[in-house]
Amino acid sequence: MDNAATTPAAPLSRRERQVLAHMADGLTYDEIAQHMTLSRHTVDTYIRRIRAKTGARNRMQLLMCALPLMADSLDTASELALKD
């Protein structure tokens, strides 16, 4: 697999990261839209922007892009738990 598909050329916005995280959780476009209070069209726009930034050509490559984001979220949660 092309490394460009896992390394974004431009940083993802907060909302793009949220959409990608929901995809990684297995949500459909309609479920993501409902969860984030967006239209399906807006979710599709976010996905197109993520694909343009990452070079991902399919859902599997998008999910590969989500892995580092999920790891960052786990690291942040772990750090917060240690502070308590």
N, C-alpha and C positions, 0 to 999 in steps of 0.2 A: 504494500500500500504506500502511496505517495505520502511523504512526511508533511507536505503542505496541507493535507487533509486533516492533520491533527494539530497544526500550529497556525493560529490565525495570523494573517498578514496585518490586520488592524485589530485593536482590542475590541472585545464585545462589550456592548452597553449592558447596564444592569438588567434591563428588561430582556435583552437577548439571552443573557446568562440564565435568567429565570425560565424562559421558554425552553432552553436547552436542558435545564435540570428537570423540568416537567416531562420532557421527551424521554429523558433517561429513566424516569420513574415509570415509563410505559403509558403515559397519557396520550390520547389521540388529539388531533388538532382541535376538535370540538370540545373535548374535556379541558384542554389547556385554556381555550377561550372562556369557558364557563368559570373555571377556577380563578383566572386572572381578570375576569369581568371585561373581556375584550370580544371583538367580533372574530369570527373564524378567518375573515379576510386579513385582519391585523396580525393574527398568529401566522398566517401564511407569509405575510410581508416580513415579519421577523425571521422566519425560517429562510426565506430567500436571501435576506441580508447576511445571516449566519453562513449560509452556503457560499455566498460571494466572498466573505472575509476569510473563510477557512479552506475553500476549494473543495469542500465535501460534495460528492456527487450523489450520495444516497443516504438513507436513514442510518445505516451501520456506520458510515464515516462520520455522520453527525454525532452518533453516540460515542465514538472514539474521541471526539473533541470534548465531550462532556466529562470524560474520566478525570482529567486534571482539575476541572471545576469542582467535581464532587470531592476529590481529595482535598482541595483547598477548604471546602466547607467543613469537612471532617476535622481538619487541622485546627480551624478556627473554633469549632465546637469543643474540641479537646482542650485548647488553651483556655477557653472561658470556664470550662469545668474545673480546671486546675486552680483557677483564681478563686473559686468559691470555697 
